[in-house]
Amino acid sequence: MAETDAFGRALLDWAQGGTIPEIVERDDGYTETGAGPEVYLSDFKRWPSAERQSARHMRGRVLDVGCGAGRVALHLQERGIDVVGIDSSRLAVKAAKLRGVNEVWSTSIDTLGRKIGSFDTIVLFGNNFGIFGTPDRARQVLTEWATWTKPGTRIFVESTNPYCGGAPAIDRAYYRRNRERGSLPGQARFRYHFGYSVGPWFPWLFVSRSDMKQILRGTGWHQARVLGDGPSEPYVAILEKD
């Protein structure tokens, strides 16, 4: 079966009223039903607590990284905030525009470059610390961002502790296998299935708060504040420049 943008197809379908969730496959063959439109198109009152708490601290021009169908950008836009969504999936961009996001760019963090310097706040909700894929890639990108962004820029980045059972598709057997391989417990490879579409494999990274602190060392960023309730719930780290 040829690889397609299965998750982008799911987002566009949901933006048009579809309700069938995506399927997530892990690289060891494990599969589970994904979060579906109830999460990816949710309104503010149904966001994780950490996201709701941190949204009030955002200021200036905002970049919504991995915006998907635009749930975060739409909320900020409704509050009168100047926000730009970016996503590497053209179908996701189409879904976000269909739902009413004013400005969405079809680009990835790899091609964004110095444009990031025009933003005051960078948001990576939806466990989007995982977009970096690996600890080394996270350090590389965050170091570049520290160089290109203005003084006072803040990053609001979400992840879920992989040790406590809350991280999607991460269980004890998988993170023990990761330890044996010398990887962080929350490192994984996934792909999406939606209908007859199957997406490409991609790396993802769930980290604990202490894991993130270790990754941030030497990047020019530090955790100024961490918002979140229970240990198995998503948390948002507010990163500021050193």
Secondary structure, 3 states (H helix, E strand, C coil): CCECCHHHHHHHHHHCCCCCCCEEEECCCCEEECCCHHHHCCCHHHCCHHHHHHHCCCCCCEEEECCCCCHHHHHHHHCCCCEEEEECCHHHHHHHHHCCCCCEEECCHHHHHHHHHHCCEEEECCCHHHHHCCHHHHHHHHHHHHHHCCCCCEEEEEECCCCCCCCCCCCHHHHHHHHHHCCCCCEEEEEEEECCEECCCEEEECCCHHHHHHHHCCCCEEEEEEECCCCCCCEEEEEEEC
